Amino acid sequence: MIAQKTEPKMKAVVIHEYGDPSVLKLEQARIPDIGPKDILVRVHATSVNPMDWKVRAGYAKDWIKLEMPAILGIDVAGTVEQVGGKVRRFKVGDLIYGKASYSKGGSYAEYVAVNEESAALAPQTIPLDRAAGVPLTATTAYQALFDGAKLKPGETVIITGAAGGVGTFAVQFAKIIGARVIAVTSGANAEMVRSLGADQVIDYTREDVAKKTKNADVAFDTVGRESANKAIHALKKGGRLVAIAGEPDKELAGSHEINVISVNASGGRIKLEEIANLIDTGKLRVIVDRELPLSEMKAAHELSQSGKARGKIIIKVEPD
Ligand SMILES: NC(=O)c1ccc[n+]([C@@H]2O[C@H](COP(=O)([O-])OP(=O)(O)OC[C@H]3O[C@@H](n4cnc5c(N)ncnc54)[C@H](OP(=O)(O)O)[C@@H]3O)[C@@H](O)[C@H]2O)c1
């Protein structure tokens, strides 16, 4: 008798169609194959990014092509289980954190394939759960402020959405290089962003950023077109505006002589190594709103989609 070959399976949150959070289903799925430059990671934790629910809802389908059924999730922290033939930087057993890709299959799963250039050794001084909240948001904040806006010591930067995943890292990066930070957030999060180093907090529910400040050098908007447009009025002539959640009005920006800079989240290994070092030297903290198990992905997406998450939503895949 010939033995039937059974494919190894894993638990994963899968979508079979675009739609509301109810399309997220906890199921058995195939363990992904790895390419020569990939590592197979046993996922300890992942996190929810707004991009995940935008993709789930189908808002990004013109440029992110998913093959259904699909597994979402970019952020990952876990253990290297297997390495591809050309992998040089990692070995089996390493604890890593990094970014998966929707095209290879995401990290809402027990195993995920990650290109070795999108991963680094995880920070050693924080648990892997917290490390899973770092990759996409921290590399984006880093890229926006330093590669995009070229923020310099002594400059003033307005950070809108300062209490969110990207914003909490942006406030800290700006302080690390010695900039003055004006954080825009709701009053409920004012103390938290002050504790990250913000010099001034503007409560957008009661105050208008352009009335509270003029002549800032840089604005980093993580909220949307409307708030990016407001920030234009708070910048000096020649100021730089980076917006990652909605294009500002280019004509308005031009009429105020503001340089609009775009970035896309492509920061990989080198930034992740630097960020791990900042965490391990006590310069960078990870703010966690809450931790939920993989089985509660629907609730996690609802919270992210509410726009009210305070720092990161962590999803624990592997029990402690
Ligand atoms: N282009 C890229 O490469 C890239 C990469 C990463 C993220 N993104 C995008 O960047 C955006 C932010 O991501 P994220 O992970 O930081 O999101 P997030 O964690 O979900 O952000 C939630 C935060 O937004 C704040 N907020 C909501 N409305 C606000 C307003 N009008 N003014 C100021 N703060 C406001 C909330 O604070 P309060 O409760 O205090 O209002 C909350 O803490 C998302 O749209 C995401 O898709 C783009």
The ligand as an SDF file (V2000), in Angstrom:
LIG
                    3D

 48 52  0  0  0  0  0  0  0  0999 V2000
    2.5970   55.0710    3.1930 N   0  0  0  0  0  0  0  0  0  0  0  0
    3.1460   54.1630    3.9880 C   0  0  0  0  0  0  0  0  0  0  0  0
    4.1720   53.6260    3.6560 O   0  0  0  0  0  0  0  0  0  0  0  0
    2.5020   53.8350    5.3060 C   0  0  0  0  0  0  0  0  0  0  0  0
    3.1450   52.9930    6.2180 C   0  0  0  0  0  0  0  0  0  0  0  0
    2.5430   52.7770    7.4750 C   0  0  0  0  0  0  0  0  0  0  0  0
    1.3050   53.3680    7.7600 C   0  0  0  0  0  0  0  0  0  0  0  0
    0.7030   54.1220    6.7980 N   0  0  0  0  0  0  0  0  0  0  0  0
   -0.6060   54.7690    7.0800 C   0  0  0  0  0  0  0  0  0  0  0  0
   -0.4090   55.7290    8.0980 O   0  0  0  0  0  0  0  0  0  0  0  0
   -1.6040   55.8480    8.8590 C   0  0  0  0  0  0  0  0  0  0  0  0
   -1.2660   55.7670   10.3430 C   0  0  0  0  0  0  0  0  0  0  0  0
   -0.8300   54.4550   10.6690 O   0  0  0  0  0  0  0  0  0  0  0  0
   -0.7790   54.0060   12.1780 P   0  0  0  0  0  0  0  0  0  0  0  0
   -0.3080   52.6070   12.2160 O   0  0  0  0  0  0  0  0  0  0  0  0
   -0.0670   55.0280   12.9920 O   0  0  0  0  0  0  0  0  0  0  0  0
   -2.3550   54.0770   12.5390 O   0  0  0  0  0  0  0  0  0  0  0  0
   -3.0690   53.9040   13.9250 P   0  0  0  0  0  0  0  0  0  0  0  0
   -2.1400   53.3450   14.9350 O   0  0  0  0  0  0  0  0  0  0  0  0
   -4.3410   53.1850   13.6780 O   0  0  0  0  0  0  0  0  0  0  0  0
   -3.4470   55.4130   14.3300 O   0  0  0  0  0  0  0  0  0  0  0  0
   -4.4070   55.6140   15.3020 C   0  0  0  0  0  0  0  0  0  0  0  0
   -4.1720   56.9640   15.9660 C   0  0  0  0  0  0  0  0  0  0  0  0
   -4.5980   58.0130   15.1010 O   0  0  0  0  0  0  0  0  0  0  0  0
   -4.9360   59.1050   15.9450 C   0  0  0  0  0  0  0  0  0  0  0  0
   -5.8430   60.0420   15.2570 N   0  0  0  0  0  0  0  0  0  0  0  0
   -7.0190   59.7420   14.6570 C   0  0  0  0  0  0  0  0  0  0  0  0
   -7.5440   60.8750   14.1040 N   0  0  0  0  0  0  0  0  0  0  0  0
   -6.6740   61.8850   14.3890 C   0  0  0  0  0  0  0  0  0  0  0  0
   -6.6300   63.2820   14.0740 C   0  0  0  0  0  0  0  0  0  0  0  0
   -7.6120   63.8720   13.3750 N   0  0  0  0  0  0  0  0  0  0  0  0
   -5.5760   64.0160   14.5040 N   0  0  0  0  0  0  0  0  0  0  0  0
   -4.5770   63.4210   15.2120 C   0  0  0  0  0  0  0  0  0  0  0  0
   -4.5530   62.1050   15.5390 N   0  0  0  0  0  0  0  0  0  0  0  0
   -5.5820   61.3440   15.1220 C   0  0  0  0  0  0  0  0  0  0  0  0
   -5.6170   58.4750   17.1410 C   0  0  0  0  0  0  0  0  0  0  0  0
   -5.3130   59.2710   18.2500 O   0  0  0  0  0  0  0  0  0  0  0  0
   -6.5020   59.9550   19.0880 P   0  0  0  0  0  0  0  0  0  0  0  0
   -7.2960   58.7890   19.6410 O   0  0  0  0  0  0  0  0  0  0  0  0
   -5.7870   60.7490   20.1040 O   0  0  0  0  0  0  0  0  0  0  0  0
   -7.3170   60.7200   18.0910 O   0  0  0  0  0  0  0  0  0  0  0  0
   -4.9580   57.0960   17.2360 C   0  0  0  0  0  0  0  0  0  0  0  0
   -4.0610   57.0050   18.3180 O   0  0  0  0  0  0  0  0  0  0  0  0
   -2.5650   54.7740    8.3510 C   0  0  0  0  0  0  0  0  0  0  0  0
   -3.4670   55.3550    7.4290 O   0  0  0  0  0  0  0  0  0  0  0  0
   -1.6450   53.8090    7.6380 C   0  0  0  0  0  0  0  0  0  0  0  0
   -2.2810   53.0640    6.6180 O   0  0  0  0  0  0  0  0  0  0  0  0
    1.2660   54.3760    5.6030 C   0  0  0  0  0  0  0  0  0  0  0  0
  1  2  1  0
  2  3  2  0
  2  4  1  0
  4  5  1  0
  4 48  2  0
  5  6  2  0
  6  7  1  0
  7  8  2  0
  8  9  1  0
  8 48  1  0
  9 10  1  0
  9 46  1  0
 10 11  1  0
 11 12  1  0
 11 44  1  0
 12 13  1  0
 13 14  1  0
 14 15  2  0
 14 16  1  0
 14 17  1  0
 17 18  1  0
 18 19  2  0
 18 20  1  0
 18 21  1  0
 21 22  1  0
 22 23  1  0
 23 24  1  0
 23 42  1  0
 24 25  1  0
 25 26  1  0
 25 36  1  0
 26 27  1  0
 26 35  1  0
 27 28  2  0
 28 29  1  0
 29 30  1  0
 29 35  2  0
 30 31  1  0
 30 32  2  0
 32 33  1  0
 33 34  2  0
 34 35  1  0
 36 37  1  0
 36 42  1  0
 37 38  1  0
 38 39  2  0
 38 40  1  0
 38 41  1  0
 42 43  1  0
 44 45  1  0
 44 46  1  0
 46 47  1  0
M  CHG  2   8   1  16  -1
M  END
$$$$
